[in-house]
Amino acid sequence: MSPEALKKLLDQYKEGAIDMDTALDQLKDLPFKDLDYARLDNHRSVRVGYPEVVYSAGKSPDQLKGILSYLLTRDTSILATRATEEQFDFVKDLSAELKYDSLSRTITLKKEDVEKIESSYIAVVTAGTSDIPVAEEAAVTAEIFGSRVERIYDVGVAGIHRLFSKLDVIRGAKVLVVAAGMEGALASVVGGLVEAPVIAVPTSIGYGASFQGLSALLTMLNSCATGISVVNIDNGFGAGYQAGMINRL
């Protein structure tokens, strides 16, 4: 339940539009709903402003369907990350509003329970085309929680002039997410060009010595550019979530 939904419920009770039993029925699953295999945190929106997100990897089709079935009763936005097409095929009959994006591997349902931010935006930047799936996970996460996103893809250091052609968009962002594999140098370059915070996402793209993203992770952690924070390898969701929080400040 979002803060807005809770306020609406309390106003309805105060004005006599609903009785106490109806209000209590709406609140009976707070603070969480126990499904045996999952305890869904219905109180999270009230505490932190965003509803719980579902990590789909490792969940059986029945478990994911049970979780989404319940979330659909809560009138809240839904984001399920790392979902497969097979998982979506199993749950898509729950609601025509559920959407699957194969690039970001997300299942989404967007409601108006999170306030949209129009005055500022997040720039999501990638070094290469192969980094786009991780970047899209970040972009979709930020968008489902109300942020506007500008995408700037394939502007890595192998052709740095491509990045400079987008400097106006990059410098206009309130916060940036930079996804890069290989040696991960793009986050440092961007960090040296902007006054906004940069969230660096190392991706598991590259040849053997990149060690599935470890090389990019270490480069980003050791960046001499200031204002850079680093999330885990391929953690587009974490970057998009953090960027959305900063954009909302």
Backbone bond lengths (Angstrom), bond angles and torsions (degrees), N, CA, C in turn:
res aa  C-N    CA-C-N  psi(-1)  N-CA   C-N-CA  omega(-1)  CA-C   N-CA-C  phi
1 M - - - 1.466 - - 1.521 109.87 -
2 S 1.329 116.75 126.34 1.456 121.32 -179.11 1.529 110.11 -79.50
3 P 1.351 117.60 160.29 1.471 119.64 175.36 1.524 112.69 -55.81
4 E 1.346 116.00 -37.59 1.463 119.64 -179.96 1.530 111.30 -65.24
5 A 1.343 115.96 -41.80 1.463 120.02 179.33 1.524 111.19 -66.40
6 L 1.331 115.99 -37.89 1.463 120.08 178.75 1.527 110.84 -66.59
7 K 1.329 117.28 -42.44 1.465 120.75 177.59 1.531 110.99 -62.62
8 K 1.334 115.82 -41.03 1.468 120.34 179.12 1.524 110.78 -62.61
9 L 1.322 115.70 -41.91 1.462 120.49 179.50 1.527 111.04 -63.12
10 L 1.328 116.43 -45.11 1.468 120.46 179.89 1.528 111.43 -65.48
11 D 1.341 116.79 -38.13 1.463 120.53 177.04 1.531 111.01 -64.19
12 Q 1.329 115.84 -41.04 1.470 119.74 179.10 1.527 111.10 -62.45
13 Y 1.311 116.03 -40.58 1.471 119.19 178.34 1.528 110.54 -68.36
14 K 1.325 116.15 -43.24 1.465 120.89 -179.25 1.521 111.17 -60.95
15 E 1.330 116.61 -38.23 1.466 120.98 -177.31 1.530 112.78 -85.77
16 G 1.340 116.59 -2.94 1.455 120.07 178.31 1.518 114.73 84.03
17 A 1.335 116.82 9.61 1.461 119.82 -179.28 1.528 111.51 -72.02
18 I 1.340 116.95 -26.97 1.461 121.58 175.47 1.523 108.26 -133.50
19 D 1.333 116.24 155.67 1.460 119.00 178.97 1.536 110.26 -92.98
20 M 1.328 115.65 175.94 1.458 120.48 -175.42 1.525 112.30 -62.57
21 D 1.331 116.82 -40.38 1.462 119.61 -178.80 1.528 111.50 -62.53
22 T 1.321 116.90 -39.13 1.468 120.78 178.57 1.526 110.41 -66.06
23 A 1.324 116.30 -42.20 1.466 120.02 178.10 1.523 110.86 -63.66
24 L 1.327 117.08 -44.05 1.464 120.71 179.31 1.521 111.21 -63.47
25 D 1.325 116.52 -35.73 1.463 120.32 178.65 1.529 110.83 -62.31
26 Q 1.334 116.33 -37.05 1.464 120.75 177.96 1.522 112.26 -69.55
27 L 1.328 116.39 -27.08 1.464 120.64 -175.00 1.529 113.51 -98.64
28 K 1.316 117.61 -1.87 1.466 119.44 -169.80 1.527 113.21 -66.27
29 D 1.335 118.12 -23.41 1.459 120.01 -179.43 1.530 112.95 -91.33
30 L 1.325 117.79 3.14 1.467 119.84 173.66 1.530 108.49 -81.47
31 P 1.354 118.13 142.81 1.464 126.13 1.97 1.522 115.00 -88.17
32 F 1.352 119.20 -10.04 1.457 118.79 177.51 1.524 109.95 -150.86
33 K 1.330 114.25 160.17 1.460 122.15 177.92 1.524 108.58 -108.62
34 D 1.313 116.87 122.60 1.453 122.17 -178.07 1.530 110.03 -92.31
35 L 1.341 115.77 113.11 1.461 121.11 177.34 1.530 111.21 -104.84
36 D 1.313 116.99 16.13 1.464 124.17 -176.03 1.533 111.52 76.50
37 Y 1.333 116.35 -59.37 1.469 119.87 -179.63 1.530 112.37 -88.69
38 A 1.322 116.92 -7.67 1.468 122.13 179.28 1.522 108.95 -153.29
39 R 1.329 115.25 144.63 1.467 121.32 174.15 1.522 107.51 -118.75
40 L 1.314 115.75 100.53 1.454 121.49 -171.77 1.519 110.94 -81.67
41 D 1.318 115.18 125.09 1.459 123.21 -171.54 1.527 110.44 -82.93
42 N 1.327 117.04 89.05 1.459 121.63 -179.56 1.526 113.31 -74.53
43 H 1.307 116.63 -11.07 1.463 121.44 -176.23 1.527 112.11 -93.75
44 R 1.340 116.35 -4.63 1.464 119.30 -171.28 1.521 112.94 -64.55
45 S 1.316 117.41 -40.13 1.467 119.50 179.19 1.523 111.68 -60.68
46 V 1.334 116.34 -38.97 1.462 120.31 179.51 1.523 110.22 -66.25
47 R 1.341 117.08 -37.96 1.466 121.17 -177.31 1.524 113.09 -77.15
48 V 1.347 116.09 -47.88 1.467 119.02 -169.75 1.525 113.84 -120.09
49 G 1.330 117.88 -3.61 1.463 120.13 175.26 1.508 115.68 94.73
50 Y 1.330 118.27 -13.51 1.456 122.22 179.72 1.523 110.16 -127.05
51 P 1.330 118.03 144.95 1.464 120.05 177.71 1.528 111.70 -72.64
52 E 1.324 115.85 167.10 1.455 120.99 177.49 1.529 110.59 -64.63
53 V 1.332 115.37 143.22 1.458 122.45 177.69 1.521 108.60 -106.40
54 V 1.330 116.43 143.00 1.460 122.15 -177.23 1.524 109.93 -98.15
55 Y 1.333 116.71 122.96 1.460 122.01 173.08 1.524 106.74 -90.88
56 S 1.342 116.68 111.96 1.463 121.11 -168.78 1.525 113.87 -81.72
57 A 1.325 116.89 -28.97 1.466 120.05 -176.41 1.531 110.03 -60.39
58 G 1.327 115.69 134.34 1.461 120.48 178.89 1.512 114.37 87.95
59 K 1.318 117.84 -10.58 1.462 120.57 178.44 1.530 109.60 -90.12
60 S 1.321 116.16 140.73 1.458 119.96 176.29 1.524 108.95 -71.32
61 P 1.338 117.86 159.10 1.473 119.76 177.00 1.524 112.31 -55.16
62 D 1.328 116.92 -41.13 1.469 119.69 -179.57 1.519 111.97 -66.50
63 Q 1.332 116.48 -38.65 1.464 119.27 179.02 1.528 110.69 -64.99
64 L 1.331 116.43 -46.75 1.459 119.71 179.54 1.524 110.86 -62.19
65 K 1.333 116.69 -40.07 1.463 119.87 179.97 1.522 110.70 -65.71
66 G 1.327 117.24 -39.76 1.455 119.80 178.45 1.509 112.23 -64.34
67 I 1.336 116.56 -41.04 1.468 120.82 179.46 1.523 110.97 -65.23
68 L 1.324 116.82 -48.18 1.470 119.73 -178.96 1.521 111.77 -67.32
69 S 1.330 116.53 -34.70 1.471 119.52 176.87 1.515 110.82 -58.30
70 Y 1.321 116.34 -43.27 1.453 119.18 -179.97 1.531 110.97 -70.40
71 L 1.332 117.42 -44.55 1.463 119.79 -178.71 1.518 111.83 -60.20
72 L 1.321 116.97 -30.37 1.464 120.08 178.54 1.524 112.19 -66.50
73 T 1.316 117.71 -19.21 1.467 120.32 177.82 1.522 112.08 -83.74
74 R 1.335 117.57 -9.01 1.463 121.01 -172.12 1.524 113.16 -95.09
75 D 1.334 118.73 -2.34 1.464 122.45 178.48 1.524 111.12 54.32
76 T 1.332 115.52 50.45 1.462 121.18 -179.04 1.515 109.48 -135.54
77 S 1.312 116.98 159.38 1.459 120.61 176.24 1.524 109.61 -63.59
78 I 1.331 115.47 147.78 1.463 121.03 -178.74 1.520 109.03 -123.42
79 L 1.319 115.67 133.13 1.457 122.11 172.65 1.517 108.13 -134.75
80 A 1.327 115.44 119.14 1.465 121.81 174.29 1.522 107.77 -117.76
81 T 1.323 116.72 119.88 1.458 121.09 -176.19 1.523 111.12 -97.59
82 R 1.344 114.95 163.95 1.472 123.88 177.49 1.529 111.93 51.43
83 A 1.303 115.52 42.17 1.458 121.27 179.58 1.528 110.30 -93.66
84 T 1.313 116.66 146.01 1.463 122.04 176.43 1.518 110.21 -96.74
85 E 1.329 114.99 162.91 1.468 118.66 176.10 1.512 110.99 -62.60
86 E 1.327 116.89 -34.93 1.460 120.85 178.40 1.528 111.12 -63.22
87 Q 1.336 116.40 -41.14 1.460 119.71 176.93 1.524 110.90 -63.40
88 F 1.343 115.99 -42.96 1.463 118.84 -179.86 1.528 111.48 -64.65
89 D 1.331 117.06 -40.50 1.466 120.04 177.66 1.522 111.35 -57.69
90 F 1.331 116.55 -31.48 1.459 121.01 -178.26 1.528 112.42 -76.93
91 V 1.356 117.04 -26.09 1.476 119.65 -174.21 1.523 113.94 -111.19
92 K 1.336 117.84 -9.08 1.465 119.26 -170.82 1.525 113.72 -64.82
93 D 1.343 116.75 -20.88 1.459 119.27 178.71 1.520 112.45 -73.52
94 L 1.330 118.08 -8.02 1.466 120.83 -179.93 1.528 111.65 -68.30
95 S 1.332 115.98 -35.69 1.462 119.97 -178.52 1.520 109.76 -162.34
96 A 1.322 115.94 137.91 1.466 120.89 176.64 1.518 111.24 -69.72
97 E 1.337 116.84 -14.46 1.466 120.74 -179.74 1.520 113.08 -81.48
98 L 1.324 117.75 -15.97 1.464 120.26 177.76 1.524 109.54 -70.05
99 K 1.332 116.08 130.58 1.460 121.61 -178.91 1.528 109.75 -122.28
100 Y 1.347 114.94 142.20 1.461 119.84 177.12 1.517 109.94 -114.67
101 D 1.330 116.09 133.69 1.458 122.16 175.69 1.520 107.77 -117.41
102 S 1.335 115.82 112.50 1.457 119.81 -174.47 1.525 112.72 -70.28
103 L 1.336 117.94 -25.09 1.465 120.58 -178.64 1.521 110.99 -72.02
104 S 1.328 116.60 -48.60 1.470 120.41 179.90 1.515 112.34 -86.84
105 R 1.337 116.78 -10.76 1.469 124.31 -177.67 1.530 110.75 58.80
106 T 1.318 116.09 47.47 1.464 121.75 -178.63 1.521 111.35 -122.19
107 I 1.316 114.67 147.37 1.462 122.90 168.02 1.520 106.13 -109.97
108 T 1.320 116.97 127.27 1.461 119.81 -175.90 1.517 111.74 -132.89
109 L 1.306 114.26 154.68 1.458 123.35 168.21 1.526 105.41 -145.80
110 K 1.327 115.67 115.99 1.460 119.49 -173.12 1.515 111.41 -100.71
111 K 1.321 115.41 121.16 1.459 122.98 173.77 1.531 108.79 -109.18
112 E 1.311 115.59 176.27 1.463 120.48 179.72 1.528 111.16 -97.45
113 D 1.361 116.84 30.21 1.456 119.90 -176.87 1.520 112.64 -83.79
114 V 1.339 117.66 -10.79 1.462 121.62 177.54 1.517 108.47 -115.83
115 E 1.321 116.31 129.67 1.462 121.26 -177.69 1.523 111.09 -63.51
116 K 1.338 116.86 132.78 1.459 121.54 177.72 1.528 110.33 -79.40
117 I 1.318 115.29 142.26 1.460 121.85 178.61 1.520 107.86 -107.89
118 E 1.313 117.34 112.53 1.460 121.49 -177.50 1.526 112.76 -103.11
119 S 1.331 117.22 -17.58 1.461 120.39 -172.13 1.524 113.44 -80.43
120 S 1.330 117.81 -14.89 1.456 120.75 -178.89 1.519 108.79 -147.04
121 Y 1.333 115.91 169.39 1.459 119.27 -178.78 1.521 111.19 -144.34
122 I 1.326 114.18 164.58 1.457 123.25 175.99 1.527 107.74 -105.07
123 A 1.325 117.74 133.96 1.460 121.31 172.76 1.523 108.52 -99.26
124 V 1.316 115.83 125.06 1.464 121.71 176.17 1.524 107.61 -108.06
125 V 1.322 115.80 119.51 1.464 122.54 -169.28 1.522 109.06 -122.40
126 T 1.331 117.18 138.54 1.458 119.55 174.42 1.523 110.88 -123.44
127 A 1.329 114.70 151.86 1.454 120.20 174.13 1.518 110.68 -73.76
128 G 1.341 116.49 -44.09 1.458 119.78 -178.19 1.513 112.37 -135.21
129 T 1.329 115.27 172.68 1.460 120.91 177.32 1.529 110.83 -65.27
130 S 1.322 116.93 -33.97 1.465 120.67 -178.67 1.522 112.79 -66.69
131 D 1.329 117.26 -17.07 1.466 121.46 178.81 1.530 112.24 -85.53
132 I 1.321 117.64 -7.11 1.464 121.08 -172.38 1.531 113.45 -61.10
133 P 1.344 120.92 -41.66 1.467 118.00 -179.79 1.531 113.71 -55.41
134 V 1.337 117.54 -41.14 1.465 120.55 177.80 1.524 110.22 -68.31
135 A 1.324 115.90 -40.88 1.465 120.05 178.41 1.520 111.54 -63.52
136 E 1.329 116.58 -38.93 1.460 119.66 179.49 1.525 111.86 -67.11
137 E 1.328 117.47 -33.55 1.455 119.35 174.36 1.527 109.97 -60.55
138 A 1.339 115.91 -40.83 1.468 120.06 177.24 1.520 111.24 -66.02
139 A 1.329 116.66 -44.20 1.465 120.74 -177.33 1.522 111.88 -65.18
140 V 1.329 116.75 -45.53 1.463 120.57 179.93 1.527 110.61 -63.47
141 T 1.328 116.75 -39.96 1.469 120.61 177.78 1.517 110.88 -60.61
142 A 1.329 116.71 -47.72 1.461 120.26 -179.71 1.523 111.37 -63.03
143 E 1.322 116.60 -39.64 1.470 120.37 -177.50 1.515 112.05 -70.04
144 I 1.324 118.36 -40.02 1.466 120.39 -178.14 1.522 110.89 -64.69
145 F 1.348 116.17 -23.93 1.448 120.36 179.57 1.529 112.78 -103.06
146 G 1.336 116.22 22.25 1.456 120.12 165.88 1.507 118.17 100.87
147 S 1.325 119.16 -1.31 1.463 120.17 -178.55 1.521 111.89 -91.87
148 R 1.305 114.52 150.95 1.461 121.13 171.50 1.520 108.50 -89.51
149 V 1.328 117.06 139.00 1.462 121.66 -174.82 1.520 110.38 -124.96
150 E 1.328 115.20 133.48 1.463 121.63 170.41 1.524 107.60 -108.35
151 R 1.330 117.19 125.89 1.455 122.56 -177.57 1.526 110.55 -98.87
152 I 1.324 116.37 130.87 1.465 122.51 177.75 1.528 106.51 -132.19
153 Y 1.324 116.72 102.01 1.453 120.86 -169.70 1.534 112.07 -113.12
154 D 1.337 114.64 148.53 1.467 123.97 175.89 1.526 111.89 62.45
155 V 1.338 115.97 57.11 1.465 121.63 179.48 1.538 110.00 -127.30
156 G 1.335 116.98 39.30 1.457 121.46 -174.60 1.512 114.40 -72.99
157 V 1.328 115.39 176.56 1.467 121.94 -171.78 1.523 113.60 -70.40
158 A 1.328 118.25 -13.61 1.466 119.64 176.74 1.529 111.66 -67.82
159 G 1.338 116.41 -18.14 1.467 122.16 175.46 1.510 108.05 -146.99
160 I 1.322 116.54 71.63 1.458 121.27 -167.87 1.523 112.55 -64.85
161 H 1.347 117.25 -19.69 1.470 120.05 178.39 1.531 110.99 -62.38
162 R 1.335 117.20 -25.66 1.468 120.48 178.10 1.524 110.75 -65.38
163 L 1.334 116.04 -37.18 1.462 120.76 177.57 1.526 110.81 -67.60
164 F 1.322 116.49 -43.42 1.466 120.42 -176.87 1.523 111.79 -64.38
165 S 1.320 117.35 -25.51 1.466 119.64 179.29 1.523 111.97 -71.09
166 K 1.344 117.00 -13.06 1.468 121.61 -179.51 1.531 112.22 -114.80
167 L 1.307 117.26 19.03 1.464 120.56 -174.90 1.520 112.85 -60.26
168 D 1.330 117.77 -33.97 1.468 119.15 -178.74 1.523 110.94 -64.03
169 V 1.330 117.01 -41.72 1.460 120.86 178.51 1.521 110.39 -69.83
170 I 1.317 116.68 -41.88 1.467 121.84 -179.16 1.522 110.94 -62.43
171 R 1.311 116.63 -45.84 1.471 120.45 -177.01 1.521 112.54 -76.29
172 G 1.322 117.35 -15.16 1.456 120.14 178.33 1.513 113.69 -84.48
173 A 1.325 117.38 -9.68 1.465 120.84 -176.57 1.526 111.81 -76.46
174 K 1.312 116.29 148.09 1.468 121.32 175.09 1.520 111.06 -78.07
175 V 1.317 116.66 -29.68 1.463 122.66 178.30 1.530 106.71 -154.47
176 L 1.339 116.05 149.70 1.455 120.56 -177.73 1.523 110.90 -124.22
177 V 1.327 115.57 143.25 1.459 122.74 170.08 1.522 106.64 -112.08
178 V 1.321 117.15 124.18 1.466 121.58 -177.97 1.519 108.76 -120.79
179 A 1.329 116.41 115.53 1.462 122.27 -179.67 1.519 109.63 -106.30
180 A 1.327 115.88 128.41 1.466 119.93 -178.86 1.520 110.39 -152.42
181 G 1.325 114.97 140.78 1.451 121.20 172.97 1.519 109.64 -106.34
182 M 1.335 117.16 -144.92 1.459 121.93 -178.11 1.537 109.48 50.73
183 E 1.351 117.18 -118.22 1.469 119.98 179.40 1.535 112.10 -93.34
184 G 1.324 118.30 -7.89 1.459 121.84 173.23 1.518 115.47 70.94
185 A 1.332 117.97 27.20 1.463 120.43 -173.01 1.524 113.96 -75.73
186 L 1.333 117.69 -18.79 1.466 119.34 -172.58 1.520 112.79 -60.92
187 A 1.324 117.99 -36.39 1.470 119.88 -179.28 1.525 111.17 -60.25
188 S 1.330 117.75 -39.63 1.462 121.09 178.37 1.519 111.16 -65.88
189 V 1.329 116.98 -41.32 1.463 120.99 179.63 1.524 110.05 -62.06
190 V 1.339 116.56 -48.24 1.469 120.66 -179.85 1.520 110.31 -64.03
191 G 1.345 116.46 -41.68 1.456 119.60 -179.99 1.515 113.36 -60.04
192 G 1.328 117.30 -28.65 1.457 121.12 178.28 1.510 114.34 -83.71
193 L 1.334 117.51 -0.35 1.464 121.45 -176.20 1.518 113.75 -113.91
194 V 1.327 118.14 -12.55 1.464 120.28 -171.03 1.533 110.76 -127.54
195 E 1.332 115.03 159.61 1.463 120.42 175.58 1.521 111.94 -98.86
196 A 1.319 116.83 -5.00 1.467 121.63 179.86 1.528 110.08 -87.62
197 P 1.348 117.52 157.39 1.463 119.96 175.79 1.527 111.62 -66.25
198 V 1.317 115.48 146.04 1.464 122.89 179.73 1.524 108.64 -118.19
199 I 1.319 115.86 127.70 1.456 121.69 175.10 1.524 106.94 -104.83
200 A 1.329 116.65 113.76 1.451 122.06 -175.45 1.525 110.10 -93.05
201 V 1.327 115.77 134.28 1.463 121.90 179.08 1.528 108.63 -120.59
202 P 1.325 118.55 106.09 1.459 119.33 174.02 1.524 109.92 -73.17
203 T 1.318 117.07 135.29 1.456 120.14 179.24 1.526 110.15 -112.09
204 S 1.313 115.49 156.63 1.464 120.96 -176.82 1.518 111.38 -85.92
205 I 1.334 116.16 43.68 1.454 123.20 -179.81 1.523 108.89 -105.99
206 G 1.320 117.24 128.84 1.461 120.24 176.98 1.509 112.43 146.91
207 Y 1.305 115.62 173.99 1.459 122.10 179.68 1.529 110.45 -81.76
208 G 1.330 115.77 -177.68 1.463 122.56 -168.62 1.507 116.67 -46.73
209 A 1.325 118.34 -48.42 1.466 120.90 -175.41 1.525 113.07 -73.77
210 S 1.323 116.71 -4.06 1.467 117.96 173.47 1.524 110.87 -77.29
211 F 1.348 116.34 -13.73 1.467 122.70 175.48 1.530 112.61 51.52
212 Q 1.343 115.31 49.18 1.467 122.26 176.17 1.539 112.92 53.27
213 G 1.320 115.84 38.81 1.467 120.53 175.73 1.515 114.79 103.88
214 L 1.324 117.56 -11.52 1.465 119.69 -178.77 1.521 111.72 -63.95
215 S 1.339 117.14 -38.15 1.460 120.48 178.55 1.528 111.33 -60.81
216 A 1.343 116.31 -45.98 1.469 120.28 178.48 1.519 111.18 -65.34
217 L 1.332 117.03 -38.68 1.466 120.96 178.35 1.525 110.86 -59.66
218 L 1.331 117.01 -46.87 1.467 120.40 -178.47 1.526 111.02 -66.88
219 T 1.329 117.21 -38.60 1.466 120.19 176.44 1.522 110.78 -59.37
220 M 1.326 116.00 -46.52 1.459 119.94 -177.77 1.525 111.50 -67.63
221 L 1.317 117.82 -38.95 1.463 120.82 178.12 1.527 111.65 -65.70
222 N 1.323 116.53 -29.26 1.467 121.41 -177.79 1.519 113.15 -99.66
223 S 1.326 117.23 14.84 1.461 120.76 -177.63 1.527 111.10 -61.28
224 C 1.332 114.95 138.63 1.468 119.36 175.93 1.528 111.14 -87.27
225 A 1.337 117.44 -9.17 1.462 120.31 174.58 1.525 108.79 -74.67
226 T 1.330 115.69 142.06 1.461 119.86 -178.17 1.521 111.01 -89.14
227 G 1.342 115.57 162.09 1.453 120.71 174.96 1.511 114.58 80.71
228 I 1.332 116.90 17.43 1.472 120.55 -178.63 1.522 109.96 -107.35
229 S 1.326 116.62 128.90 1.461 122.12 168.64 1.520 107.51 -112.97
230 V 1.316 117.04 156.68 1.465 121.35 -172.77 1.523 109.62 -128.80
231 V 1.329 116.28 133.03 1.460 121.37 173.89 1.526 109.04 -102.21
232 N 1.304 116.53 178.53 1.451 121.66 -176.90 1.532 111.47 -69.68
233 I 1.312 116.22 164.41 1.462 122.56 -179.50 1.533 110.22 -58.14
234 D 1.325 115.82 127.85 1.470 124.32 178.17 1.526 113.51 65.69
235 N 1.314 118.76 14.49 1.467 121.00 -176.31 1.529 110.98 -87.43
236 G 1.331 115.19 67.95 1.457 119.25 177.11 1.511 112.40 -62.57
237 F 1.339 116.71 -37.75 1.460 119.97 178.63 1.522 111.43 -58.32
238 G 1.330 117.07 -49.11 1.461 120.41 -178.71 1.511 112.13 -60.01
239 A 1.330 116.35 -38.98 1.463 120.30 179.41 1.522 111.30 -68.59
240 G 1.340 116.42 -44.00 1.462 119.68 179.96 1.514 112.35 -65.08
241 Y 1.318 116.47 -37.96 1.469 121.41 179.05 1.528 110.09 -65.42
242 Q 1.334 116.58 -48.34 1.462 120.03 -179.86 1.528 111.04 -63.56
243 A 1.331 116.54 -41.12 1.464 120.08 178.60 1.525 110.92 -61.49
244 G 1.329 116.41 -40.39 1.459 119.84 177.85 1.503 112.76 -63.33
245 M 1.322 117.02 -38.54 1.471 120.97 177.82 1.529 110.56 -63.84
246 I 1.337 116.39 -43.75 1.467 120.27 179.61 1.525 110.26 -65.73
247 N 1.332 116.63 -42.22 1.460 120.38 -178.88 1.521 111.53 -63.25
248 R 1.331 117.79 -26.83 1.452 122.05 -178.41 1.529 112.03 -81.64
249 L 1.311 118.52 -16.42 1.472 120.77 -176.42 1.528 110.84 -64.19
